[in-house]
Amino acid sequence: MMKHLIRLFVLALFALASQAMYALDLPVKTINGKQYYYYTVKKGDTVYSLITRFGITRSDLVESNPAAADVLKTGDTLYFAVDKFGDGKPVTVEQEENTAVHEPGIVYHQVRKGETLYGISKKYGVDQESIVDLNPKARFGVKTGSTLRIPVGIQSDGQPAETAGPESAATPAVPPIEHPAEETVETPTTADETDESSAATSDEDPAYNDPEDIAPEQSERAASVAIMLPFMLDSENPDRQALHYTDFYKGLLLAADTLSNRGDSLRIFTYDTKGDLAHVKELLSDSNITNASVIIAPDNAAQLAAIAGAVAGTDAKVINVFNVKDSLFACHPQVIQANTPHTVMYAKAIKAIEQLYPDHIPVILRNENGRNDKAEFISLITAAYKAKGVEPLEIAYDGALISAQIEGLPDDGSRYLLIPTSGNINEFNKFIHAVKTARDASAETGRIALFGYPDWTAFRNDAEAMLHAVDATVFSRFYFNERNFDTTSLKQAFRQWYGDDMIDLVPNQAVLGYDIGNLVIRNLRSNGGNFDPTDSRYTGIQSSFNFVRDNDNEGAGFYNDEIYILRFNPDRRVERLSF
């Protein structure tokens, strides 16, 4: 049975400086001459619930209590130094506790180029967890030139280590230097038993399967996720794309923490691909990747193909989250395209038009000297209407549309759906005021409607207000409503964890990570550690997923079959319909 708590670990890159805090409302004791606030972890506590309660960040909690990065266990005690978290006022101190500090025999190892935590642990005959206990940042990978404290006397399970490393590997006693991971960022989970009562019930979460309901044969596989993205940790100034991937990862970790008290065990391994195909191929020798239940792949087509080839014939699923145009899923049964393909999206958008505007005549708005970048969609919708015996109308204009051109449409009781040939904001501004004027002048509400593109979901300020003013309808793969409750709660949690706001981007990468994390973890939970694409329907904060396969191609993988139809209502609400 899967009765373990999902735990996760943040990249060292994400460690953030603590901010000034007010005094914690906790008792204080003195340990070895220093005063500490302390708190005993109770059943049901999570990292997020505690940092929210204490008014601190996740970094503050983990820096003061490194073991909390691994797992929170009922009965554990968390400590926070009064000189860091206090407000300078006197505190009531309990009786001093003289705690003796005991350390097993230690040697110091300076990390050489190409070495990994796994290799170092084998060299000294010490398990990786024992090394991580003394060097918490090593969990995120090891940096060339850094120094590790190696416990050659006792392992983390309390048993003597079988062998000690060679004396030649030891270096003078110097404190370890903390760096972001250079090669591989590993996030292995310390599985810890939880009380059955702390797991969510199906009443609390319709997508949750109680561990008791999971068949024993489904629970045999240890669920794991390998994240392979170009974080560019070697760069002093990572480019914007690398920062976007970092935000995605942060969002995914939030999803894992959100689900962490619901009775599962999950291992998350994270790797910096460095944006290099050769390095990706090196990483693929790691069994933690090839044995993963799910691999989240980078956007580069060649790297994606290399990853898919490395796990061909296994149970692993490779999810393409970032490369919208890649079609590897069409010929590889283990590849999943998380983005709805263009052809599918356009076909669904046309179907939505037919359902939502059955009595409207399509009117193409074409700027003779404009961008006209939606030619493919216009061609498809024109063909669809002609097949039904309806000839779309066209209004051509040069530079800017005037309302008289719209008002001049036949006034015979017909209704009209305006469809521009571009989704560009500059082109939008050339016709939208004429559309609003014509709608306002019309005696019949709904006689003139406007249908548009995913590009419009990124509109802000005046452009967004005009979408509402004309009651526009838009199709898109995603929609991020910054004002709804789920979004504001996630943004608050993100700020609480990382001490910073999400990067303002459409689609929002942190929210995408949160949605993908929820999709993957829930699916693995429901299917005994294997990812089942046929059991993938999930509606997230920004994206929806429903993976399907081309029935005519048994060798094909899966693609997302969901799009949104968005109604920008005049009352400033956005109605989101799944198609």
C-alpha positions in Angstrom: 0.0 0.0 0.0 1.2 3.5 -0.7 1.1 5.0 2.7 4.1 7.3 2.5 4.4 11.1 2.5 5.5 12.7 -0.7 8.5 14.9 0.0 10.5 17.1 -2.2 13.6 19.2 -2.2 14.2 22.6 -3.8 17.3 23.4 -5.9 20.1 25.1 -4.1 19.6 27.8 -6.7 16.3 28.6 -5.0 17.7 29.3 -1.6 16.6 32.7 -0.6 17.8 35.1 2.0 15.6 35.4 5.1 13.6 38.6 5.6 13.1 40.5 8.8 10.5 38.7 10.9 8.4 39.5 13.9 8.9 37.3 17.0 7.5 33.8 16.7 4.6 33.0 19.0 6.4 29.9 20.4 8.0 28.8 23.6 11.8 29.3 24.1 14.5 27.1 25.5 18.3 27.4 25.7 20.4 24.8 24.1 24.2 24.8 24.5 24.0 28.5 25.6 21.8 29.7 22.8 18.1 30.6 22.8 15.7 28.9 20.4 12.0 29.1 19.7 10.8 25.5 19.3 7.7 23.7 17.9 6.7 20.0 18.0 5.3 18.8 14.7 1.7 17.6 15.0 -0.2 15.2 12.8 -1.5 16.9 9.7 1.2 19.7 9.7 2.8 20.5 6.3 5.6 22.8 5.4 3.1 25.2 3.9 0.7 25.2 6.8 3.6 25.9 9.2 5.3 28.7 7.3 1.9 30.3 6.9 1.2 30.0 10.6 4.7 31.3 11.6 4.8 34.0 8.9 8.2 32.9 7.6 9.4 31.5 4.2 10.1 27.9 3.4 13.8 28.9 3.1 13.7 30.2 6.7 12.3 26.9 7.9 14.7 24.7 6.0 17.8 26.7 6.8 17.0 26.5 10.5 15.9 22.8 10.3 17.7 21.1 7.3 15.9 17.8 8.0 12.6 19.5 7.2 13.7 19.6 3.5 13.5 15.8 3.6 10.4 15.1 5.6 8.2 16.4 8.4 7.4 13.7 10.9 4.9 13.9 13.7 6.8 14.4 16.9 9.8 16.1 15.3 10.9 19.4 17.0 11.7 22.4 14.9 14.1 25.1 16.2 14.4 28.8 15.3 17.2 30.9 16.7 15.8 33.8 18.8 18.5 36.2 17.6 17.3 35.7 14.1 13.6 35.4 14.4 13.0 37.5 17.6 12.0 41.1 17.8 14.6 42.1 20.3 12.3 42.0 23.3 13.0 39.7 26.3 11.7 36.2 26.1 10.6 33.7 28.7 13.2 30.9 28.6 12.6 27.3 29.8 15.3 25.4 31.7 18.5 25.1 29.8 19.1 21.9 27.9 22.7 20.7 27.9 22.7 18.7 24.7 26.0 17.1 23.9 27.0 17.2 20.2 28.2 13.8 19.0 29.7 13.4 15.6 31.0 10.1 14.1 34.4 9.8 12.5 34.6 12.2 9.5 37.0 12.7 6.6 36.8 15.6 4.2 36.5 15.1 0.5 37.1 17.8 -2.2 34.8 17.2 -5.1 36.7 16.6 -8.4 35.3 17.4 -11.9 32.8 14.7 -13.0 32.2 13.3 -9.6 28.6 12.7 -8.4 27.1 12.1 -5.0 26.4 8.5 -6.0 30.0 8.0 -7.0 31.4 9.5 -3.9 29.2 7.4 -1.7 30.4 4.3 -3.4 34.0 5.3 -3.1 33.7 5.6 0.7 31.2 2.8 1.2 28.7 5.2 2.8 25.1 5.6 1.8 24.1 8.8 0.1 21.7 9.8 2.9 24.5 9.7 5.4 26.5 12.2 3.3 23.4 14.4 2.8 22.8 14.4 6.6 26.1 16.2 7.1 26.0 18.2 3.8 22.3 19.1 3.2 23.1 21.0 -0.1 24.6 17.8 -1.5 21.1 16.5 -2.0 20.9 19.0 -4.9 24.1 17.8 -6.4 27.8 18.4 -5.8 29.9 21.2 -7.1 33.5 20.8 -8.4 35.9 22.2 -5.8 33.4 22.0 -2.9 34.3 20.0 0.2 32.1 17.3 1.7 32.2 15.9 5.2 32.1 12.1 4.9 30.8 10.1 7.9 33.0 7.1 7.5 32.2 5.8 11.0 28.4 5.5 11.1 25.7 5.6 8.5 22.3 7.3 8.7 20.6 4.0 9.8 22.9 3.9 12.8 24.9 0.9 11.5 28.7 1.0 11.1 29.9 1.8 7.6 31.4 -1.2 5.8 34.5 0.6 4.5 36.2 3.9 4.8 37.5 5.7 1.8 41.2 6.0 0.9 43.2 8.3 3.0 44.5 10.0 -0.2 41.0 11.3 -0.8 40.8 13.1 2.5 41.7 16.8 2.6 42.4 19.1 5.5 39.5 19.9 7.7 37.7 22.9 6.2 34.0 23.9 6.2 32.0 22.8 3.2 31.3 25.4 0.5 27.7 25.5 -0.6 27.1 25.9 -4.4 24.2 25.2 -6.8 24.4 21.8 -8.4 26.9 21.6 -11.3 26.0 18.3 -13.0 22.9 16.6 -11.6 20.3 17.9 -9.2 18.9 14.9 -7.4 15.8 15.0 -5.2 15.4 11.5 -3.8 12.5 11.2 -1.3 12.9 9.9 2.2 9.7 7.9 2.4 8.2 8.2 5.8 5.1 6.4 7.2 2.1 8.6 7.8 -1.0 8.0 9.8 -4.0 6.9 7.8 -6.1 9.6 9.3 -3.8 12.3 7.8 -4.6 11.2 4.2 -7.3 13.0 2.4 -10.6 11.2 1.7 -12.4 10.9 -1.6 -15.0 13.4 -0.2 -12.3 16.0 0.1 -10.8 15.4 -3.3 -12.8 13.6 -6.0 -9.6 12.8 -7.9 -8.1 11.0 -4.9 -8.0 7.3 -4.6 -7.7 6.1 -1.0 -4.6 4.0 -0.5 -6.8 1.2 0.8 -8.5 1.0 -2.6 -5.3 0.5 -4.6 -4.8 -3.1 -5.6 -1.5 -4.6 -4.3 -0.2 -5.4 -7.8 -0.6 -1.7 -8.7 1.6 -0.6 -5.7 4.7 -2.6 -6.7 6.3 0.2 -8.8 8.1 3.0 -6.9 6.7 6.2 -8.5 9.3 8.7 -9.6 9.6 11.7 -11.8 12.7 12.8 -13.7 12.7 16.5 -14.6 15.3 17.3 -17.4 15.4 21.0 -18.2 18.0 23.6 -19.1 18.3 25.4 -15.8 21.8 26.6 -16.8 23.2 26.4 -13.3 26.7 26.9 -14.5 25.9 30.4 -15.8 26.3 33.4 -13.5 23.5 35.1 -15.3 21.0 32.5 -16.6 19.0 33.7 -19.6 15.2 34.4 -19.4 14.3 31.0 -20.7 16.3 29.3 -17.9 14.5 31.5 -15.3 11.2 30.5 -16.8 12.1 26.8 -16.4 13.1 27.5 -12.8 9.7 29.1 -12.2 8.0 26.0 -13.7 10.0 23.8 -11.3 9.1 25.9 -8.3 5.4 25.5 -9.3 5.7 21.8 -9.6 7.3 21.5 -6.2 4.3 23.5 -4.8 2.0 20.9 -6.3 4.0 18.1 -4.7 3.8 19.8 -1.3 0.0 20.4 -1.7 -0.5 16.7 -2.2 2.2 15.7 0.3 -0.2 14.7 3.1 -2.4 12.4 1.1 -0.6 9.0 1.5 1.8 8.5 -1.3 5.5 8.0 -1.9 7.2 9.8 -4.8 10.8 10.4 -5.8 11.6 13.5 -7.9 15.0 13.6 -9.7 15.9 16.9 -11.3 18.7 17.4 -13.9 20.2 20.5 -15.6 20.4 19.6 -19.3 22.5 22.7 -19.9 20.8 23.1 -23.2 23.3 20.6 -24.7 22.5 17.4 -26.5 25.8 15.7 -25.6 25.1 16.4 -21.9 21.6 15.0 -22.2 23.0 11.8 -23.6 25.5 11.6 -20.7 22.6 12.0 -18.2 20.7 9.2 -19.9 23.2 6.7 -18.4 21.6 7.5 -15.0 19.1 4.7 -14.1 17.0 7.2 -12.1 16.0 8.7 -15.5 15.6 5.5 -17.5 13.6 3.9 -14.6 11.4 6.9 -14.0 7.6 6.7 -14.3 7.5 10.1 -16.0 10.2 12.2 -17.6 9.5 15.9 -18.2 11.6 16.7 -21.2 13.2 19.9 -22.5 11.8 21.8 -25.5 14.7 20.9 -27.9 13.5 18.4 -30.5 16.8 16.5 -30.7 17.1 16.2 -26.9 13.5 15.1 -26.7 14.1 12.4 -29.3 17.2 11.2 -27.4 15.3 10.9 -24.2 12.4 9.0 -25.9 14.9 6.7 -27.5 16.6 5.9 -24.3 13.4 4.7 -22.6 11.9 3.0 -25.7 10.1 -0.3 -24.7 9.9 0.6 -21.0 6.9 1.7 -18.9 8.3 5.3 -18.7 6.3 8.1 -20.3 8.0 11.2 -21.7 5.9 14.3 -21.4 6.6 17.2 -23.8 5.4 20.3 -21.9 7.3 23.0 -23.8 7.7 22.2 -27.5 4.3 23.1 -29.0 5.2 22.2 -32.6 7.0 18.9 -32.0 5.2 15.9 -33.4 7.3 13.0 -32.0 4.2 11.8 -30.2 2.8 10.8 -33.6 5.4 8.0 -34.0 6.5 7.2 -30.5 4.1 5.3 -28.2 5.7 6.6 -25.0 5.7 10.3 -25.8 2.9 12.6 -24.6 2.3 16.0 -26.1 0.9 18.2 -23.3 0.0 20.9 -25.8 -3.0 20.5 -28.0 -1.7 20.2 -31.6 -2.5 23.1 -33.9 -4.7 21.1 -36.2 -6.7 19.7 -33.3 -7.0 23.1 -31.6 -8.3 24.7 -34.8 -10.8 21.9 -35.4 -12.1 22.3 -31.9 -12.3 26.0 -32.2 -14.4 25.7 -35.4 -16.6 23.2 -33.7 -17.1 25.6 -30.8 -18.1 28.4 -33.3 -20.7 26.1 -34.8 -22.1 25.3 -31.4 -22.0 28.7 -29.8 -23.0 30.8 -32.9 -25.2 28.4 -34.9 -27.2 31.3 -36.6 -24.3 33.7 -37.2 -22.7 34.3 -40.6 -18.9 34.5 -40.4 -17.4 37.8 -41.5 -13.6 37.8 -42.1 -11.9 41.1 -41.1 -8.8 41.5 -43.3 -6.3 44.4 -43.2 -5.0 44.6 -46.7 -1.6 45.8 -45.5 -1.7 44.0 -42.1 0.0 40.9 -40.7 -2.8 38.4 -41.5 -0.9 35.8 -39.5 -3.9 33.5 -38.9 -4.3 32.5 -42.6 -4.3 28.8 -41.8 -7.3 29.1 -39.4 -9.1 31.4 -41.8 -8.7 28.9 -44.6 -10.0 26.1 -42.4 -13.1 27.9 -41.1 -13.9 29.2 -44.6 -13.8 25.6 -45.9 -15.9 24.3 -43.0 -18.7 26.8 -43.8 -18.5 26.3 -47.5 -19.0 22.6 -46.9 -22.3 23.5 -45.2 -23.3 25.7 -48.1 -22.5 29.0 -46.3 -20.2 31.5 -48.0 -18.4 33.6 -45.4 -18.4 37.4 -45.9 -15.3 39.5 -45.9 -14.6 43.1 -44.9 -11.3 44.4 -46.2 -9.8 47.6 -44.9 -6.5 49.5 -45.3 -4.9 50.6 -42.1 -7.8 50.9 -39.7 -11.4 49.6 -39.8 -14.2 52.1 -39.6 -17.5 51.2 -38.0 -19.5 52.1 -41.1 -18.0 49.1 -42.8 -19.5 46.8 -40.2 -22.8 48.7 -40.0 -23.1 48.3 -43.8 -23.6 44.5 -43.4 -27.0 43.4 -44.8 -29.7 44.4 -42.3 -32.0 41.5 -43.0 -32.2 40.0 -39.6 -28.9 38.1 -39.9 -26.4 37.9 -37.2 -22.7 38.2 -37.8 -19.6 36.7 -36.2 -16.5 38.9 -36.9 -13.2 36.9 -37.2 -10.0 38.9 -37.8 -7.1 37.5 -39.8 -4.5 38.4 -37.1 -4.1 37.9 -33.3 -1.5 40.6 -33.0 -2.2 43.4 -30.6 -1.3 46.1 -33.0 -3.8 44.7 -35.5 -6.3 44.3 -32.8 -6.1 48.0 -32.0 -6.8 48.8 -35.7 -10.3 47.2 -35.7 -11.5 46.9 -32.1 -12.9 50.5 -31.7 -14.9 50.1 -34.9 -16.3 46.8 -33.6 -17.4 48.4 -30.3 -19.0 51.4 -32.0 -20.9 49.2 -34.4 -22.1 46.9 -31.5 -23.2 49.9 -29.5 -25.1 51.3 -32.4 -26.9 48.1 -33.2 -30.5 47.9 -32.1 -30.3 44.2 -31.5 -28.1 42.8 -28.7 -25.9 40.1 -30.0 -26.3 40.9 -33.7 -22.5 41.5 -33.9 -20.1 39.1 -32.1 -16.3 38.9 -32.2 -14.2 35.7 -32.1 -10.5 35.7 -31.6 -7.2 34.0 -30.7 -5.0 32.7 -27.9 -2.8 35.7 -28.3 -5.6 37.8 -26.8 -5.3 36.1 -23.5 -2.1 38.0 -22.9 -3.8 41.4 -23.4 -3.8 43.7 -20.4 -5.2 47.1 -19.4 -7.1 48.9 -22.3 -6.9 46.0 -24.7 -8.3 43.6 -22.1 -11.0 46.0 -21.2 -12.1 46.2 -24.9 -12.4 42.4 -25.0 -15.0 42.7 -22.2 -16.6 45.7 -23.7 -17.4 43.8 -27.0 -18.2 40.5 -25.2 -15.5 38.7 -27.2 -15.0 35.0 -27.4 -11.5 33.5 -27.6 -10.1 30.0 -28.1 -6.9 29.0 -26.4 -4.9 26.1 -24.9 -4.6 27.9 -21.6 -6.0 30.7 -19.5 -4.6 32.2 -16.4 -7.2 34.3 -14.5 -5.1 36.3 -12.0 -8.1 37.4 -10.0 -9.8 34.1 -9.1 -9.4 32.5 -5.7 -7.2 29.5 -6.8 -4.8 31.8 -8.6 -4.4 34.3 -5.8 -3.9 31.4 -3.2 -1.2 29.9 -5.4 0.5 33.2 -5.9 0.5 33.8 -2.1 1.9 30.3 -1.5 4.6 30.9 -4.1 5.6 34.2 -2.5 5.6 32.5 1.0 7.8 29.6 -0.2 10.3 31.5 -2.4 10.2 35.1 -1.1 9.5 36.4 -4.6 6.6 36.6 -7.1 6.0 34.4 -10.1 7.5 35.7 -13.3 4.8 37.6 -15.1 4.4 35.6 -18.3 1.6 34.2 -20.5 1.3 31.3 -20.1 2.5 31.5 -16.6 5.3 29.0 -16.1 5.0 28.6 -12.4 1.2 27.8 -12.7 2.0 25.5 -15.6 4.4 23.6 -13.3 1.7 23.5 -10.6 -0.8 22.1 -13.0 1.6 19.5 -14.5 2.7 18.5 -11.0 -0.9 17.9 -10.0 -1.7 16.0 -13.1 1.3 13.7 -12.9 1.2 13.0 -9.1 -2.5 12.3 -9.1 -2.2 10.0 -12.0 0.7 8.1 -10.5 -1.3 7.8 -7.3 -4.3 6.4 -9.1 -2.3 3.9 -11.2 0.1 2.3 -8.7 3.1 4.3 -9.7 2.7 4.0 -13.5 1.4 6.9 -15.6 -1.7 6.0 -17.5 -2.4 8.6 -20.3 -5.9 7.2 -20.7 -6.7 8.2 -17.1 -5.5 11.8 -17.5 -8.5 14.1 -17.5 -7.6 17.0 -15.2 -8.6 20.6 -15.1 -6.0 22.9 -13.5 -5.7 26.5 -12.7 -4.3 27.4 -16.1 -4.5 24.3 -18.3 -6.7 21.3 -18.8 -5.5 17.9 -19.9 -7.2 14.9 -21.6 -4.7 12.7 -23.4 -5.9 10.7 -26.4 -4.2 8.6 -29.1 -4.7 8.5 -32.9 -6.8 5.3 -33.2 -5.5 4.7 -36.7 -1.9 4.6 -35.5 -1.0 1.9 -32.9 2.6 3.1 -32.8 1.6 6.7 -31.8 1.8 8.3 -28.5 -0.7 10.6 -26.9 -1.6 14.2 -27.3 -3.8 16.7 -25.3 -7.3 17.0 -26.7 -8.5 19.9 -24.6 -8.9 23.6 -25.4 -10.7 26.5 -23.7 -13.3 28.7 -25.1 -13.2 32.0 -23.1 -16.1 34.4 -22.9 -15.0 37.9 -21.9 -18.3 39.1 -20.3 -19.1 42.8 -20.0 -19.1 42.5 -16.2 -15.4 41.7 -16.3 -15.8 38.0 -15.6 -14.2 35.5 -17.9 -16.2 32.4 -18.5 -14.0 29.4 -19.2 -15.5 26.5 -21.1 -13.6 23.2 -21.9 -13.9 21.8 -25.4 
